[in-house]
Amino acid sequence: MNVQQTVSENNRVVFFSIILYCITFIGYILIPAIREPNNIGAFLTLVTLHSTVGYIVWVKIRHQTLTLPLLLLLFLVPRLIIVPMLPWLSDDVYGYLWYGRLAVHGMNPFIDGADSPLFSHLRNSSYDLLAYKQFPAIYPPLAEAFMALGVGIGELFSKEWFTAFMGWKAVLFIGELTAFFILIRERNVESDSLRKGIILFLLSPLPVIEIIGQGHNDGLLLPFLAIMIIILNNRKEWSLSKVIYLGVLIGCMTSIKVYPIVLILPLLLYRSVSIRHKAILCFSFALTIIGMSFPFFSDYRALNNFVEILKFYNLTSFNSPPLLFMREIAQILGSEKWWELAPKLVTIARVSSIGIIGVLFYRMLKRNQNIDTINVLLFVQFVMLLAFTLISPKVHTWYFVPLLFLNCIVCSRSVAFVLPLQLFSYSLYLLAIPKELFYLEWLVWGIFIVAFILELPYLKTRLMQKHIG
C-alpha cells in the first residue's frame, strides 16, 4: 500500500509539474507587445523561470513511459495558449505577410522591392510594418508559396495583417502537428531514446515562442525533417524510390531555407549508397529545387534579385561571435576593408568545418564497416546542421528549432538545455538605444560549444552501444 501511495503521489507531482510548465506560457502573451527595456526584461526573466520549470519536469518524467495523451498535452496546450502572442521580438513576419500577399494576388515578390510602384495597389498595414522596403523577397520559393497559403487563409476573413498573421500561424501549427504525429507514430526508431528526445523537444520553450509565437518560417522544415527521419530509419535496402524521396525532401527543405542543403552531404559520403543511387539522389534534389523555383524564377530578373539579396545578407554587419572573431583576424591581417573580408572568412570557416566533419564521418565508416550507421548518419547530419548554424554572421534563435527537432533522434541534453539560452540574444533591446551585448553573446555561444564538446564522448558511446550489428 505504501508503494502504491508513493507511485500515486509521484504521478500527481508529475502531472502538476507539467500543468505548471504549460500554463507558464500565458506569461508571454501578458507581456505588452512593445519592444522596450522593461518588457524585454520581463520576457527574459520569464524565459529563465520557464526553462527552469522545464528542466524540473524533465527530471521528474525522463524515466517514465508517457502516454500519447500526455505527450499531446505537452505539445498542444503551449501552442494553443501562445497563439495570441504578437511578433514584437522580431519584424520578420511582416515580410512574410507582405510577400505572401503579393503572391496571393498574382505578383512575383522577387521581381522588385516592396516600395516599387508596381505593388502600390496592394499596400496595406503589413506593408507599413515592413522593414527594408527597398528589397525584394529573400525567402526561397517554397517558403513564399507557404506564406501565400497563410495569407490566403487570413484574407478569407479580412484584408488586414492580423488575420493574415493568424492564417500564417495556422499553416505553421499544422506543419508542427504533422511532424509531431509522424515522429510519435514511428516504430523503427529505438523507443526509449526517441521518447526522451521528444520530451526534450517538448520541454524547451524556444520552439513554441519562435514558431507559433513569433511566426518564424523555420517551423515549415519540421514535417519534411520528420519524414526524412522515418525514411532513413526504414531498415530496407537502399532502393531507387528511397533515394528519390530523400532527394525530394531535402530539395523541399532547401527551397524553404537554404541551410538544410547540408543534410544531403552525409548521404553522399555514406558507403552503403551506391554511386548510381547517389547520382539519382542529386538529380531528384536538383529537379525538386528547379521545379519549386520555376513559378517564381522563370523571369531572370527574379532569380538575379534573389542571388543579389543573398549576397547582401551575407555581407550585412551582424555581430555573431564567429563574425566578431573574424573581424579581429581581418584587422590583424591589415585589411583596409575588414568589414567585407570578415563575412567571407566566416563562410570559409563554415564550409571548412562541414568538410572536416564529412572527412571524419567517411573515415569512421571506412574503419567500422560493421556499424549500423543509419543513426550515426542522422547524428552527422545533425552536427553538420549545427556547425552551419553556429558558424554564421548572425546566430538567430529561431534557426535552432530544426536542430531541436532533429535532436529528438540524437537526444543531446546539452543541445536541449543550453540552446534556449540563445533567447538572451534579445537582451540587446534592454538598452533604450538597442546595442549588441558582445560579452553576453560570447558567453552563451561559448557555454554551448563547451557543453556539446563535453557531451560528445557520451553521445558516441551511446550510438556505438546501440547500433553495432
C-alpha positions as CSV (number, residue, x, y, z in Angstrom):
1,M,0.0,0.0,0.0
2,N,2.8,2.4,0.8
3,V,4.4,1.6,-2.6
4,Q,1.1,2.4,-4.3
5,Q,0.7,5.6,-2.4
6,T,4.3,6.7,-3.3
7,V,3.6,6.0,-7.0
8,S,0.3,7.8,-6.9
9,E,1.9,10.8,-5.2
10,N,4.7,10.9,-7.7
11,N,2.2,10.8,-10.6
12,R,0.4,13.7,-9.1
13,V,3.6,15.7,-8.8
14,V,4.5,14.9,-12.4
15,F,1.0,15.9,-13.6
16,F,1.0,19.2,-11.7
17,S,4.6,20.0,-12.8
18,I,3.5,19.5,-16.5
19,I,0.5,21.7,-15.9
20,L,2.7,24.4,-14.4
21,Y,5.1,24.2,-17.4
22,C,2.2,24.6,-19.8
23,I,0.3,27.5,-18.1
24,T,3.6,29.4,-17.8
25,F,3.2,30.1,-21.5
26,I,0.4,32.5,-20.6
27,G,3.0,34.9,-19.3
28,Y,4.4,35.5,-22.8
29,I,1.0,36.8,-24.0
30,L,0.6,39.1,-21.0
31,I,3.8,41.0,-21.7
32,P,2.9,44.2,-23.6
33,A,3.9,43.8,-27.3
34,I,6.1,46.8,-27.3
35,R,9.9,46.4,-27.7
36,E,11.2,48.4,-24.8
37,P,13.7,47.6,-22.0
38,N,11.1,46.8,-19.2
39,N,9.1,44.4,-21.4
40,I,12.3,42.7,-22.7
41,G,13.5,42.4,-19.0
42,A,10.1,40.7,-18.2
43,F,10.5,38.4,-21.2
44,L,14.0,37.3,-20.3
45,T,13.0,36.8,-16.6
46,L,10.1,34.6,-17.7
47,V,12.3,32.6,-20.1
48,T,14.7,31.9,-17.2
49,L,11.9,30.8,-14.9
50,H,10.2,28.8,-17.6
51,S,13.3,26.9,-18.7
52,T,14.0,26.1,-15.0
53,V,10.4,24.6,-14.7
54,G,11.0,22.7,-17.9
55,Y,14.2,21.2,-16.5
56,I,12.4,20.2,-13.3
57,V,9.7,18.5,-15.3
58,W,12.4,16.6,-17.3
59,V,14.0,15.3,-14.1
60,K,10.6,14.1,-13.0
61,I,9.5,12.3,-16.2
62,R,12.6,11.3,-18.1
63,H,12.5,7.7,-16.8
64,Q,8.7,7.3,-17.2
65,T,6.8,6.0,-20.2
66,L,4.4,8.8,-21.1
67,T,1.1,8.1,-22.8
68,L,0.1,9.6,-26.1
69,P,-2.5,11.9,-24.4
70,L,0.2,13.3,-22.1
71,L,2.6,13.9,-25.0
72,L,-0.3,15.6,-26.8
73,L,-0.9,17.8,-23.8
74,L,2.7,18.9,-23.8
75,F,2.6,19.6,-27.5
76,L,-0.9,21.2,-27.9
77,V,-1.5,23.2,-24.8
78,P,1.6,25.5,-25.0
79,R,1.0,26.2,-28.7
80,L,-2.7,26.9,-28.3
81,I,-2.0,29.2,-25.4
82,I,0.6,31.3,-27.2
83,V,-1.4,31.8,-30.5
84,P,-2.4,35.4,-29.5
85,M,1.3,36.4,-29.0
86,L,2.2,39.3,-31.3
87,P,5.5,39.5,-33.3
88,W,7.1,42.1,-31.1
89,L,10.5,40.5,-30.7
90,S,11.2,40.3,-34.4
91,D,10.0,42.1,-37.6
92,D,10.5,39.1,-39.9
93,V,6.9,38.0,-40.0
94,Y,5.7,41.3,-41.6
95,G,7.9,40.4,-44.6
96,Y,6.3,37.0,-44.8
97,L,2.8,38.6,-44.8
98,W,3.6,41.3,-47.4
99,Y,5.3,38.9,-49.8
100,G,2.7,36.3,-49.3
101,R,0.1,38.9,-50.1
102,L,1.9,39.7,-53.4
103,A,1.9,36.0,-54.4
104,V,-1.8,35.6,-53.5
105,H,-2.6,38.5,-55.8
106,G,-0.5,37.1,-58.7
107,M,2.6,39.3,-58.3
108,N,6.1,38.0,-58.2
109,P,7.7,39.1,-54.8
110,F,11.2,38.6,-56.3
111,I,10.7,40.9,-59.2
112,D,11.2,44.2,-57.4
113,G,11.4,45.9,-54.0
114,A,8.4,46.2,-51.8
115,D,8.3,50.0,-52.4
116,S,8.0,49.6,-56.1
117,P,5.1,51.4,-57.8
118,L,4.3,48.0,-59.3
119,F,2.9,46.9,-55.9
120,S,1.4,50.2,-54.7
121,H,-2.2,49.0,-55.2
122,L,-1.7,46.1,-52.8
123,R,-0.3,48.1,-49.9
124,N,-1.9,47.5,-46.5
125,S,-0.9,47.5,-42.9
126,S,1.6,44.7,-43.4
127,Y,3.5,46.9,-45.9
128,D,3.5,49.8,-43.4
129,L,5.1,47.5,-40.8
130,L,7.7,46.0,-43.2
131,A,11.4,46.8,-42.8
132,Y,13.8,47.1,-45.8
133,K,11.1,48.1,-48.2
134,Q,13.7,48.7,-50.9
135,F,14.5,45.0,-51.2
136,P,12.6,42.1,-53.0
137,A,11.9,38.9,-51.1
138,I,14.8,37.0,-49.6
139,Y,13.0,33.8,-48.7
140,P,13.3,30.8,-51.1
141,P,10.4,29.9,-53.4
142,L,8.6,27.1,-51.4
143,A,8.7,29.3,-48.3
144,E,7.0,32.0,-50.4
145,A,4.3,29.5,-51.5
146,F,3.5,28.6,-47.9
147,M,3.4,32.3,-47.0
148,A,0.9,32.8,-49.8
149,L,-1.2,30.0,-48.3
150,G,-1.2,31.5,-44.9
151,V,-2.1,35.0,-46.2
152,G,-4.8,33.4,-48.4
153,I,-6.4,31.7,-45.4
154,G,-6.3,35.0,-43.5
155,E,-7.8,37.0,-46.4
156,L,-10.8,34.8,-46.4
157,F,-11.8,36.8,-43.3
158,S,-10.2,40.2,-43.6
159,K,-7.6,42.1,-45.7
160,E,-5.7,43.3,-42.6
161,W,-2.3,42.0,-41.4
162,F,-3.6,40.4,-38.2
163,T,-5.9,37.9,-39.8
164,A,-3.2,37.1,-42.3
165,F,-0.9,36.5,-39.3
166,M,-3.4,34.1,-37.8
167,G,-3.7,32.3,-41.2
168,W,0.1,32.0,-41.3
169,K,0.1,30.7,-37.7
170,A,-2.4,28.1,-38.8
171,V,0.0,26.9,-41.5
172,L,2.8,26.7,-39.0
173,F,0.7,24.9,-36.5
174,I,-0.5,22.3,-39.0
175,G,3.2,21.8,-40.1
176,E,4.4,21.2,-36.5
177,L,1.4,19.0,-35.6
178,T,2.1,16.8,-38.7
179,A,5.7,16.5,-37.8
180,F,4.9,15.5,-34.2
181,F,2.4,12.8,-35.3
182,I,4.8,11.4,-37.9
183,L,7.5,11.1,-35.3
184,I,5.5,9.7,-32.3
185,R,4.0,7.0,-34.6
186,E,7.4,5.8,-35.8
187,R,8.1,2.2,-34.8
188,N,11.6,1.7,-36.3
189,V,13.3,4.2,-34.0
190,E,14.6,2.9,-30.7
191,S,11.7,3.7,-28.5
192,D,13.4,4.8,-25.2
193,S,15.8,7.2,-27.0
194,L,13.0,8.6,-29.2
195,R,10.7,9.1,-26.2
196,K,13.4,11.0,-24.3
197,G,14.3,13.0,-27.4
198,I,10.7,14.1,-28.0
199,I,10.3,15.0,-24.3
200,L,13.4,17.2,-24.6
201,F,11.9,19.0,-27.6
202,L,8.6,19.5,-25.8
203,L,10.1,20.9,-22.7
204,S,12.0,23.7,-24.5
205,P,10.1,26.9,-24.7
206,L,12.2,28.1,-27.6
207,P,10.3,26.3,-30.5
208,V,6.9,27.5,-29.1
209,I,8.0,31.1,-28.8
210,E,9.8,31.4,-32.1
211,I,7.4,29.4,-34.3
212,I,3.8,29.7,-33.1
213,G,4.6,32.8,-31.0
214,Q,6.7,34.9,-33.4
215,G,5.7,33.1,-36.6
216,H,9.2,32.3,-38.0
217,N,9.2,30.2,-41.1
218,D,11.8,27.6,-39.8
219,G,8.9,25.7,-38.5
220,L,8.0,24.7,-42.1
221,L,11.0,22.4,-42.1
222,L,9.7,20.1,-39.4
223,P,7.3,17.9,-41.3
224,F,10.0,17.3,-44.0
225,L,12.6,16.5,-41.4
226,A,10.2,14.1,-39.7
227,I,9.5,12.2,-43.0
228,M,13.3,12.1,-43.7
229,I,13.9,10.6,-40.3
230,I,11.3,7.9,-40.9
231,I,12.7,7.0,-44.4
232,L,16.2,6.8,-43.1
233,N,15.2,4.6,-40.2
234,N,13.5,2.2,-42.6
235,R,15.8,-0.9,-42.4
236,K,15.1,-1.9,-46.0
237,E,17.8,-1.8,-48.6
238,W,18.6,1.4,-50.4
239,S,16.1,1.4,-53.2
240,L,15.5,3.8,-56.1
241,S,12.3,5.1,-54.5
242,K,14.1,5.7,-51.2
243,V,16.8,7.9,-52.6
244,I,14.3,9.8,-54.8
245,Y,12.2,10.5,-51.8
246,L,15.2,11.7,-49.8
247,G,16.3,14.0,-52.7
248,V,12.8,15.5,-53.0
249,L,12.6,16.1,-49.2
250,I,16.0,17.8,-48.9
251,G,15.2,19.7,-52.1
252,C,11.9,20.9,-50.5
253,M,13.7,22.0,-47.3
254,T,16.4,23.8,-49.3
255,S,13.5,25.6,-51.1
256,I,12.2,26.8,-47.7
257,K,15.5,27.8,-46.0
258,V,18.9,27.5,-47.7
259,Y,20.8,25.9,-44.8
260,P,19.2,22.4,-45.0
261,I,21.3,21.8,-48.1
262,V,24.0,20.4,-45.8
263,L,21.7,17.4,-45.0
264,I,22.5,15.9,-48.3
265,L,26.3,15.7,-47.8
266,P,26.4,12.8,-45.3
267,L,24.2,10.8,-47.7
268,L,26.8,11.4,-50.5
269,L,29.5,10.1,-48.2
270,Y,27.5,7.1,-46.9
271,R,29.2,4.0,-48.1
272,S,26.1,1.8,-48.3
273,V,24.6,4.0,-51.0
274,S,25.8,3.1,-54.5
275,I,27.3,5.7,-56.9
276,R,24.2,5.2,-59.1
277,H,21.9,5.9,-56.2
278,K,23.9,8.9,-55.2
279,A,23.6,10.3,-58.7
280,I,19.8,9.8,-58.6
281,L,19.7,11.4,-55.2
282,C,21.5,14.5,-56.6
283,F,19.2,14.5,-59.6
284,S,16.0,14.4,-57.6
285,F,17.3,17.0,-55.3
286,A,18.2,19.4,-58.1
287,L,15.0,18.7,-60.0
288,T,12.9,19.4,-56.9
289,I,14.6,22.8,-56.4
290,I,14.2,23.7,-60.1
291,G,10.5,22.7,-60.0
292,M,9.8,24.7,-56.8
293,S,11.7,27.7,-58.2
294,F,10.3,27.8,-61.7
295,P,7.0,29.6,-60.9
296,F,9.0,32.5,-59.4
297,F,12.4,32.3,-61.2
298,S,11.2,31.8,-64.8
299,D,11.8,35.5,-65.0
300,Y,15.6,36.0,-65.0
301,R,15.2,39.3,-63.1
302,A,13.7,37.5,-60.1
303,L,16.5,34.9,-60.0
304,N,19.1,37.7,-60.2
305,N,17.4,39.7,-57.5
306,F,17.4,36.6,-55.2
307,V,21.1,35.9,-55.7
308,E,22.0,39.6,-55.1
309,I,20.0,39.9,-51.9
310,L,21.6,36.7,-50.6
311,K,25.0,38.3,-51.2
312,F,23.8,41.4,-49.4
313,Y,22.6,39.4,-46.5
314,N,25.9,37.6,-46.1
315,L,27.8,41.0,-46.0
316,T,25.4,42.6,-43.6
317,S,27.0,43.9,-40.4
318,F,25.7,41.3,-38.0
319,N,27.5,40.5,-34.8
320,S,27.7,36.8,-34.1
321,P,30.8,35.6,-32.1
322,P,32.3,34.0,-35.2
323,L,32.0,37.2,-37.2
324,L,33.4,39.3,-34.3
325,F,36.4,36.9,-34.2
326,M,36.9,37.1,-38.0
327,R,36.8,40.9,-37.8
328,E,39.7,40.8,-35.4
329,I,41.6,38.4,-37.7
330,A,40.9,40.7,-40.7
331,Q,42.2,43.7,-38.8
332,I,45.3,41.8,-37.7
333,L,45.9,40.9,-41.3
334,G,45.8,44.6,-42.1
335,S,42.7,44.5,-44.4
336,E,41.5,48.0,-45.3
337,K,38.0,46.6,-45.8
338,W,37.9,44.2,-42.9
339,W,34.0,44.6,-42.7
340,E,33.9,42.9,-46.2
341,L,36.6,40.4,-45.5
342,A,35.2,39.1,-42.2
343,P,31.9,37.6,-43.6
344,K,34.0,35.9,-46.3
345,L,36.2,34.4,-43.6
346,V,33.2,33.2,-41.7
347,T,31.9,31.5,-44.9
348,I,35.3,29.8,-45.3
349,A,35.3,28.6,-41.7
350,R,31.7,27.3,-42.1
351,V,32.5,25.4,-45.3
352,S,35.8,24.1,-43.8
353,S,34.1,22.8,-40.6
354,I,31.5,21.0,-42.6
355,G,34.2,19.5,-44.8
356,I,36.2,18.3,-41.8
357,I,33.0,16.7,-40.3
358,G,32.5,14.9,-43.6
359,V,36.0,13.6,-43.8
360,L,35.8,12.3,-40.2
361,F,32.5,10.6,-41.0
362,Y,33.9,8.9,-44.1
363,R,37.0,7.7,-42.2
364,M,34.8,6.4,-39.4
365,L,32.7,4.4,-41.8
366,K,35.8,3.0,-43.5
367,R,37.3,1.8,-40.2
368,N,34.0,0.5,-38.8
369,Q,32.1,-1.3,-41.5
370,N,30.1,-3.4,-39.1
371,I,28.3,-0.4,-37.6
372,D,24.7,0.1,-38.3
373,T,25.3,3.6,-39.4
374,I,21.8,4.9,-40.1
375,N,21.6,6.6,-36.7
376,V,25.2,7.6,-37.0
377,L,24.3,9.2,-40.3
378,L,21.4,11.1,-38.6
379,F,23.9,12.3,-36.0
380,V,26.3,13.5,-38.6
381,Q,23.5,15.4,-40.4
382,F,22.7,17.0,-37.0
383,V,26.3,18.0,-36.4
384,M,26.7,19.5,-39.9
385,L,23.5,21.4,-39.5
386,L,24.7,22.6,-36.1
387,A,28.0,23.8,-37.5
388,F,26.3,25.6,-40.4
389,T,24.0,27.3,-37.9
390,L,26.6,28.3,-35.3
391,I,29.3,29.5,-37.7
392,S,27.2,32.3,-39.2
393,P,27.3,36.1,-39.4
394,K,24.3,36.1,-37.1
395,V,23.1,33.3,-34.9
396,H,19.3,33.9,-34.8
397,T,17.4,31.9,-32.1
398,W,14.8,30.6,-34.5
399,Y,17.5,28.8,-36.6
400,F,17.8,26.3,-33.8
401,V,14.2,25.0,-34.0
402,P,15.0,22.4,-36.7
403,L,18.1,21.3,-34.7
404,L,16.0,20.8,-31.6
405,F,13.6,18.7,-33.6
406,L,16.3,16.6,-35.2
407,N,17.6,16.2,-31.6
408,C,14.5,14.0,-30.9
409,I,16.7,11.3,-32.5
410,V,20.1,12.4,-31.3
411,C,18.9,13.1,-27.8
412,S,21.6,15.5,-26.8
413,R,20.9,17.1,-23.4
414,S,23.3,19.9,-24.0
415,V,21.5,21.0,-27.1
416,A,18.1,20.8,-25.4
417,F,19.1,22.7,-22.3
418,V,21.7,25.1,-23.5
419,L,20.4,26.2,-26.9
420,P,17.4,28.1,-25.3
421,L,20.0,30.4,-23.7
422,Q,20.2,31.9,-27.3
423,L,16.9,33.6,-26.4
424,F,19.1,36.0,-24.4
425,S,20.3,37.5,-27.7
426,Y,17.2,39.6,-27.3
427,S,19.0,41.4,-24.5
428,L,20.2,44.0,-27.0
429,Y,16.8,45.6,-26.6
430,L,17.4,46.0,-22.8
431,L,19.1,49.3,-23.8
432,A,17.0,52.3,-24.8
433,I,19.1,52.5,-27.9
434,P,19.5,48.8,-28.9
435,K,23.1,47.6,-28.8
436,E,24.6,44.2,-29.1
437,L,25.9,42.9,-25.8
438,F,29.0,41.2,-27.2
439,Y,30.2,39.7,-23.9
440,L,26.8,38.0,-23.3
441,E,26.7,36.6,-26.9
442,W,30.2,35.3,-26.5
443,L,29.3,33.7,-23.1
444,V,26.1,32.0,-24.4
445,W,27.9,30.8,-27.6
446,G,30.9,29.6,-25.6
447,I,28.8,27.7,-23.0
448,F,27.0,25.8,-25.7
449,I,30.2,24.8,-27.6
450,V,31.9,23.6,-24.4
451,A,28.8,21.7,-23.2
452,F,28.3,20.0,-26.5
453,I,32.0,19.0,-26.8
454,L,32.0,17.6,-23.3
455,E,28.9,15.6,-24.2
456,L,30.3,14.1,-27.4
457,P,32.0,11.1,-25.8
458,Y,28.7,10.1,-24.1
459,L,26.8,10.5,-27.4
460,K,29.4,8.5,-29.3
461,T,29.4,5.7,-26.7
462,R,25.6,5.5,-26.8
463,L,25.5,5.4,-30.6
464,M,28.1,2.6,-30.7
465,Q,26.5,0.5,-28.0
466,K,23.0,0.6,-29.6
467,H,23.9,0.3,-33.2
468,I,26.6,-2.3,-33.6
469,G,25.1,-5.0,-35.7
